[in-house]
Amino acid sequence: MGRYFGTSGIREVVNEKLTPELALGVGRALGTCLGEGTVVVGMDTRTSGEMLKRALVSGLLSAGIDVIDIGLAPTPLTGFAIRLYGADAGVTITASHNPPEYNGIKVWQANGMAYTPEMENRLEAVLESGNFKKAPWNEIGRLRKADPREEYIEAALEMVHLDGSYTVVLDSGNGAGSILSPYLQREMGNRVISLNSHPSGFFVRELEPNARSLSGLAKTVKAMEADVGIAHDGDADRIGVVDDQGNFIEYEVMLSLIAGYMLRKFGKGKIVTTVDAGFALDDYVKPLGGEVIRTRVGDVAVADELAKHGGVFGGEPSGTWIMPEWNLTPDGIFAGALVLEMIDKLGPLSELAKEVPRYVTLRAKIPCPNEKKGKAMEIIAHEALRSFDYERLIDIDGVRIESSDWWILFRPSGTEPIMRITLEAHTEEKAKELMAKAERLVRGAIAKA
């Protein structure tokens, strides 16, 4: 991680670390690195979006880069537009699921995949040097506006087909998904009931689509006797799902179900997930001809592995899914269409979810100043290897130790000043015992760091 870029681009509090000056600098740096070409720029619904977008666009134009401004747009639409218009890169002004006072800048490659850490490091080096390309007056980039929503819906309808029609409750969280997700569902022939779908930077629920933040969606699904509830975060790169009984389907279960459906739809192959994903996925997809590969946390790592291995599906247990047959951009909106197709072909979600093995997953966040993370992780790695009786070790992102019936992942957050502990065990008793021990270890390491 560099000075500006974290696990998911730049993400900071607006007008503190993330200023128009920084956005301008990123635009100039990106323009300098590209040298020439076209960049698609979109933004989510945050109040600071327009301010930061205009600064970034100015930087790109000053370096002689043409810009296609798609305005208010969920991240999946930016990814789609890059390929639709044959652009050389894309930028989304978004802080995804972070609170409203945050915003961010995320850069995308020509193939729809996020910039890799190496590419972000190059951008940072140019940004720090201040050695920007300055186009002469007659070669300054051109700016045009575009709206690719219609083409997105048309392309999605070519890939996803329903035999029946369903009642869908859609909670866009007042985010950018509001302008696309309900419309795609309607065009698929479904009856759509929208919640929190006025695109406002004043969010009425926590943006991360989890069981707590989606209690209103769950009640509405039950009250309306709907077939499914679908929710997104601020830029709609994630999906949260509520079944026909009004129960939030845990991320791990939903990840397994959709991975299994992708194997049925596109054939046997590799499923890419991250080091914080549990055993349920492996146990569910193996009989369907799926082979699970684990990589670093973050959509760019998942997309990278998919591109390398030609995988069928990639997903994180945070509701971030990538369907390579569609795009290498995480897409909660297209994911919603696939969930409906799965229900249409395989039956109600409440029944499907019973087929996925359930284990006990616990997560903890422990405050840790960013400057202590490196040293604390060294201590954690050393202590964990000594004090736990494990069989396998994965250290591509943090430290994951595994036994046959449990695993623990210790990992510093790439976006917040915290250490994360994620673990899974077959029983609640075992999970709690492991978590108590893991928390003690992490707190001790942070104190020593």
N, C-alpha and C positions, 0 to 999 in steps of 0.2 A: 504493500500500500504506500502510495506517495503522500505528498503533503496535502493535496487536494482530493485525489480520487480514492474512494474506499471500495468496498465489495461491489457496490452498484453505482458507479459513477461518482459525481460530486453530490453530497447531500448535507446541507447546513441550514442554520437559522438565517432567515432573510434579513438583509441589511446589517448583519453582524459579520459572519465570514462570507456569506454569499451575497455579494453586492453587484450592481450593474457593471462596475469596473471589472470585477472578476469575469462576469459573463462576456463582456467585450473582449477581454484577454483570451478567453477560451475560444471565442469565434475567430480571433486573429490567429491563434496558435493552430487551430484546426485548418483554417484556410492556408496557412503557411505549409503545414505538413502535406496537405492534398496537392498544393501547387496550382491545380486547375480543376474544373468540373462543377458539379451541382450537388447541393445538400438540401434534403427535405427537413423542415423544422416544424414541430408540433409542440403543444403544451397541454398540461392538465388544467383543472379548474381553479387552482390556487390564486389568491388575490394578487400575488406577485408575478404571475406568469407572463403577462403582457410586458411588464417592465424588463424582465430578464431576457425574454425572447427578442425584444427589439434591440437590446444591447448586443446580444450574441449575433443577431443577423447583421448588424452594422459591422461587427468585426469580420464576418465572413465576406461581406460585400467589399470591404476595404482591401481584402487580399485577392480580389478578382474572382471570387467564387459566386456562381449563380445560386440563388436561393428560391426554393419552392415552399412558401409558407402555407401550411395546411391548417393553421389556426388552432382552435380547440380540438384536440384529437387524443384519443387513448393511445398508449404506447403501441398496441398491436397495429393500429392504423398507420402510424409512422413507419413501422417495419414493412407493412404491405405497400405503402406509397413509395418507399425507396426502390422496391423492385418494379412496381407499376410504371414509374417514371424513368427507370434506368439511371437512378442517381448514384453518386459515388459514396455517399454517406448520409446519415440522418442524425438529428438531435431531438431528444424529447426534453422539454423543461418540466420536470416532475420530481416529487419526493415520494412517489409511490404510496406506501401505507403510513408514512410518518405523519405526525400531527400538523395542523394547518400553518403553523409559524415557520415550518421548514419548506424549502424547495430544493431543486437539484438540477443537474445537467447530466444527461446520459447520452453517450455517442454510439451510433450504430454503423456497422460496415455495410458495404454494397449488397452483401448476401442476406441482410436482415439480422445478422448476429451482432451482439453487443461488442464494443471494442474490448480487446483482451488487455490484461494488466500491462503487457509489453507495449501495446499501442498507446495506452493511457500514459505510460512513463515517457514516451516520446513527446506526447502533447505537453506534459508537465515541463519537460526540459526546455521546449521552445517557449512556453509561457514564462518560466523563470528567467530565461535569457533576455526576453523582450526583443529578440531579434526576429521581427515579423516581416513577412512579405508585404510591400505596399504597392498596390496596383496604380499605374498612372491614370490620370483623370478619364482617359478614353477607354480604359480597360477594367473599370470598376464593375463588380458583378451586377447582374440584373435580378430584380426581385419580382416574382409573380405569385399570385395566390391560387390555390387549388383546393378542391373538395373531393377526395377519393372514396367517399362513403358508399356511393352507389356501386362502384366497381368492386369494392370489398364484399358487399352483400351478394352481388352476382357471382363472384368467384366462390364464396362460401357455399352458396346454394348448388353449385356444380359438384361440390365434394360431399355434401351432407344431404341425405334424403329421408323424409319421414313418410310412412304409410298412413299413420293416424294423425290426430290433432290433439294437443294437450293444453292444460291450463298451467301457465308458468308465472310465478311471482318473481319479479326481478328487482333486486335492491342494488342500485349503482353507487350508493354511499355519497351522493352528490358529486361524484367524480366524473371523469371524462367518458366513462363507459355509458353514461346517460344518453349520449347523442348517437349511439350505435347499437348497443346490445339489445335494448327492447325492440328496435326496428328489425334487426336480423331475426329475432324470435318470431315476430309478427309475420315477416315474409316467409318463414318456414311453415306458416299455416297455424300457428299456435295462438291461443287467447292469452294476452299478456296483461298482467296487473303490475304496475310500476310503483316502487317505493323509493323515496329519496333520489328521484331521478331529475330534479331540477339542478342543472350544473352550477353549483355555487361553491365558492372557496370557504364557506362556513359549514363545516361538516357536522351533521347531527348525530352521527355515531362514530365510534372508533373505526378507523379505515381498514384495519386488518380484518378480513372476513373470518371470524372465529365464532365459536359457540356463544360466547358472551355478547359480542357485538351484533350477532344476528338473531337475538331473541325475538325482536319485532318481526323479522322475516318468518321465523318458525311459527309464531302465533298466527300470522296472516295466511300461511300455507294451510294451516289446520282449519282456520275459520272459513276460508274460501274453498276448502276441499280440493286444493290444487294438486297437480301431479308432481311438482317439483318447485323448489325455491333456489334461485341462483343469485349470487352476490359477487361484487367486485371491490377492489381497493381503489385508491385515487386515480390510477392511470389504467386500470382494468387489465393489467398483465397477470393478475391472479384471479382465482375463482374459489368461492366457498359454496357448498351445496347443502340444501335441506331436503330430506326425503318426503315422500307422500304422506308420512305420518306426522310430519312437523318436527322431525329430529335432525339436528345438525350431524352430518356424516363426518367423522373425524378425518383429518387430512390423509392419514396413512391408509385408511380404508378406501377413500376416494381415489387416491393415487394408484392403489392396487387395482381397483375396478376399471379405471380408464386405461391403465397399462394393458390389462387383460383384453379390453375391448379393442385397443389398437392392434394387438396381436391377431385378434379374430378378423379385424377389418383389412389389415395390410399384410398379414402373414407373419410367420415365426421370425424371431430376430433378437437384437440386443435392446435392452431397456436401460437407459442411463439415469441414475439418480445420484444423490449426494451422500456424504458420510453421515449425515444426521437422519437418514431414512432407516426404518426398522426392518425386521425380518419378515413381516407379513407380506411385503411385496415379493420377495424371493419365493416364499411358500405358495403364493397365489399364482404367480406367472409361470413357474417351472412346468407344471402340467400342460400349459398352453403353448409351450415351445419358446418361452422367453428366457433370456440369459441376462442377469442383472450386473451392471458395471457401476461402481461407485466412484465419484470424483469430488473435487472441492465444492464447497457451498457457493451458490451464485449461478444465475442463469447462463452467464458467459462460459463457465466451466462445463456446464451440461451441454450447451450448444456445440462447444468445441469437440467434446467427446463424440457427440452424435455425428458431426461432420466427419470425424476421423474414422469411426467404426461403421458408419452407415446405419445407425440405429433406427428402430421403429418408432420410439417414443422416448422423451426425456421429461422428467418431472422432479420437483422438490417437494418435501412434505410441508410446504408452506402454501400450497395451492398454485404454484408456478409451474405451468406445463408448456412443453414445446413439442409441436407436431411437425417433424421435418418434411412430411409430404405437403404441408401447408406453408410453413415458414420457419426460420430459425429464431424468430422473435417470440418471447413468451406471450401467449395470447389467451386471456381469460374469456374473451368474447366468442372466439371460435371454439374454445373448450366447452362453453355453454351449449353451443349447437351440437357438439359431439355427445354431451351428456343426454340431450333429448333423443339423439339417434340411438344411443345405447338403450334407453328406456323403451323406445319404439321397437327395437329388435329383440331385446332380452327380457323385458318386463319391469315391474315397479322397483324403484331403488331400494325400498325397505326390504324387499325379498333378496335382491342381489347382494346387499351389504352383509347379509347373514352368511354368505359363502366365504367371506374374507376372515382369516384367523385373527383373533383379537388378543393382543398382548398389552401389558400395562406400560404406558409411556409417561415419563415425568420430565418436566423441563424446569430449569431454574436460571434466573439472571442474577448475577452478583456484581455490584458496582466495582469498577476497576478503572482508574485513570489510564488514558491511552498510553502515556509514557511508561506505565508499569507493565503493560501487557506482555512485552517480549520476555522480560526477566521472569514474570509470574509463570508464563507458559513453560519456561525451562525447568523451573522448580516443580511445577505440576507434572510434567513428563517424567522427571526423575522419581518423584514420590509415588506417582500412580503405578509406575512399572514395578516399584518395590512392594507396595502395600496391597495390590489386588492380584488375585490368582486368575490370570487370563490365559487364553489359548492363542489369540491372534492380535496383531497390532496393525492399525492403518494410520499413517502419520502424514497424509497428503494435505490435510487441512485441520490443524489442531491435532489432538491425539484421540484416537478411537481404540478402545480395548474391547475384545469380544471373548465370550465364553460360549458354550453351546446353547445356553438358555438365557443369556443377558448380554448387553453391551452398554458401554458408557462413552460419550464423546465430550471432551473438554475443548472448548474453542473460544477464542476472543472474537467479539462482534466486530464486523468490519464497518458498521455504521453508527455504533453507540459506544460510550465508555463503560462497557460491561463485559464480564466473562459469562459464557453460556455453558450450562451443563445439560445434556440431553441423554436420557438413558431409557432402556427398555428391559423388562423382565417378564417372565411367565406368570408371576404372582405379584399381587399388590404388596405383600409382606416383604418379598425380596427386593422389589423396586424401592420401597421406602428405606430399607436398610442400606441399599447401595447409595441412595441419594444423600442420606445423612452423612455417610462416610465421604462421599464426593464433595459435598458442601464444606465440610470441615477442612478437607485437603485444599480446596480452592481459596477459602478465606485465609488459611495459614500461609499459602504461597503469596497472596497479594500483600499480606502484612510484612513478609520477608523481603519482597521485591523492592 
